[in-house]
Amino acid sequence: MRHLKFAPSWLRFLIIFLLAMGILFRFFNLDGKVYWHDETYTSLRISGYTITEVKQQIFNNRVIAGESFAQFQGANQHKNLNDTIMTLAKEDSHHPPLYYIIARLWMEIFGNSVTAIRSLSVFISLLVFPCVYWLCRELFNVPLSVPGVAIALMAISPIHLVYAQEAQEYILWLVTILLSSASLLRAMRLESQDKDELVKKRQRPDLFAIWSIYAVTLTISLYTFLWSGFVAVAHGIYVMSITKFQLTGTVRTYLLASLVGFLAFMPWITIVMGDFFQFLISAEKITTQSSLIPIFPFLLMQLSRIFFDTDLSLDNFAGYLITPLVLTLVGYSIYFLCQTTNYKVWLFIIILIVVPALPLILPDLIVGGIRSSSEPYLIPSYLGIQVAVAYLLATQLYNGNVSRRSIWHIIMALVIICGLISYKVSSQAETWWNKGMSYGNPQVAQIINQTTPPLLISDALGDNYGNVFSLSYLLEPKVRFLLVNNQKIPKIPDGFADVFLFNPSDTWRETIEKKYKLKTDIVYSDNYYSVWKLTKFAKLRRRNIPPKNKLFAS
């Protein structure tokens, strides 16, 4: 790799330009996209309120304004940091508390706006660049070429932009994966160097420090996202494979560092295990309620989104065109990596791609599909794929004759163009594929905002709870909410010309129709929910007919 040690000036300029563009796009239009279901749960946990408390205060069959939601969407004077941690322990233990603690402190300083909470993820995402530089240095032992190209790909990767602008813990998880992986590789490299007494004495402090860093970053990773346990398994498989499954001094040190990390995580593991059966029940409900996607189209779609993403599915022309090209590039990158690097390099990347993804993919192969909310669990795989592609591109820019290099220059240019186009489209969009069950909320909000005066009725069952909170960010102040618990029959007050039912069950909707002797027309429907309108309200208002029932009085 001697020819990779120093990048030419044009490549250094390109890396700096793409890094600048990636940073600018991360800060652009942070509040432009819908603040979706899962993000409202993030704000709820930060507030320190439990779902039970929220249901008692606003899902009580009373008409409220949008301002009533604000108390439960961020830092407030009634709850403190300890309440934030306790609500996670009580109701959401599969989400460790580190990100929520940081977010609580952040929002106490910068406020509870969508821009404020998402900006935390943006600033955390900036740590990805020095961390991936360190990881590539440890893998390939070159100062700039491969690490620089990897930084450029990360900067313009659409999949990273998605999580860099989302009020969830996933971008922090990526940073912890990079840090723990890089520190492990450095520790392994120091362990494998000459073992004479002089070198041992010089390296002993460095080894202790780097293994300590690994233990700390592993702990931080576990306190960020539970799926870090599978990343730790991947690290363990790698260490054991490199040492040929022998109990060497390196293995003992690794096991000790890993044990320290898991012991530090034991307080939260105890909470998770105590809530284990309840978690299984909730996970089963999520599986049955969420739409299932065939596993292989899902993986192909996510593979394409690493490099090109304009919020289109595989069914359109762009999907048919881009997906085979990306699949070919990634497949050849992995093949080239395995053929041209030491097994210690390619083995680490292959294990990082495969092992954390297997626990997600194998069970879904049995049930016949994968949940549409499973994309973040593949973050370690995204990382491994991007490093492999970065190595291929950085290498081929120098290898072969002029015509061969020109071809790879064109390929790299196409990858860059795809990333920049994706950023351009995403920056101007109101919603995106990662918004899941809230994808259609901007359209629903537009329908409701066009009416006067509107009333939105909903219950707290299923996903309605979080989606109503999400809609509250998009609806105008004139909109009022009538929220009920356990599908009680709402007491619809006078003075509303347009009344909407948000995702009612058929039984509940038919009961409302019978009680008020009205009909309902569907005004919106997707794979997740539907919105119905009590049509007679609008008809009476247009005809200026005095209502017979006081319910229609304005």
Secondary structure, DSSP 8 states (H G I E B T S, - for coil): -GGGSS--HHHHHHHHHHHHHHHHHHHTTTTSS---HHHHHHHHHHHT--HHHHHHHHSSSEEEEGGGGGGGSS--SS--HHHHHHHHHHH-TTS-SHHHHHHHHHHHHH-SSHHHHHHHHHHHHTTHHHHHHHHHHHHH--SSHHHHHHHHHHHT-HHHHHHHTSSSSHHHHHHHHHHHHHHHHHHHHHHHS---HHHHHHHHHHHHHHHHHHHHHHHHHHTT-TTHHHHHHHHHHHHHHHTTT---HHHHHHHHHHHHHHHHTHHHHHHHHHTHHHHHHHHHHHHHHS-EE-HHHHHHHHHHHTT--SS--TTSHHHHHHHHHHHHHHHHHHHHHHHHS-HHHHHHHHHHHHTTTHHHHHHHHHHTSEETT-GGGGHHHHHHHHHHHHHHHHHHTTSS-HHHHHHHHHHHHHHHHHHHHHHHHHHT-S--GGGGGGTTHHHHHHHHHTSSSEEEEEE-STTHHHHHHHHHTTS-TT-EEEEESTT------SS-SEEEEES--HHHHHHHHHHHT--EEEEEE-SS-EEEEEHHHHHHHHHT---SSGGG--
